[in-house]
Amino acid sequence: MSWDKTGKDGSLLKWYDVMEAEKYEYTVGPAGEQFFNGLKQNKIIGSKCSKCGKIYIPARLYCEDCFVKINEYVEIKDEPYIDSFTTIYADDEGNKLSTPVYIALIRFPNTKGGILCYAEGNVRLGAKAKIVSFEWPIRVRVE
């Protein structure tokens, strides 16, 4: 591995590097672990700020507004809704798909944040969605 840096004292430095890695493992952290453990139990878990009461989905370690560490995790029981979506008509090689694939951002009432998932059915903005699979990636159905 070689390191080359350019710049002057007091200014930004640019680091040019070549790094060989056979495997990279990303850890989700304590809040992410709560969220993913919830999925294993067919639950959506968010984190609730003790200062302002905001609930974040997926669970986060710190409140984005108060900058307070969050220690409370809550199950979200409200039905999600489609906040935005995109329709995919071709695969990654440009071949036309036999049926379009929908990727949707679902949100839950009275929470901040959302989850990207596969959607099926009559996908449209604002439609209520039902989670049909908690396996990652989550899948929802819109009636």
Salt bridges, closest charged atoms under 4 A:
GLU25 OE1 - LYS23 NZ 3.72
GLU64 OE2 - ARG60 NH1 2.53
ASP65 OD2 - LYS54 NZ 2.91
ASP65 OD2 - LYS112 NZ 3.24
ASP83 OD2 - ARG107 NE 3.01
GLU120 OE2 - ARG141 NH1 3.89
GLU143 OE2 - ARG141 NE 3.66
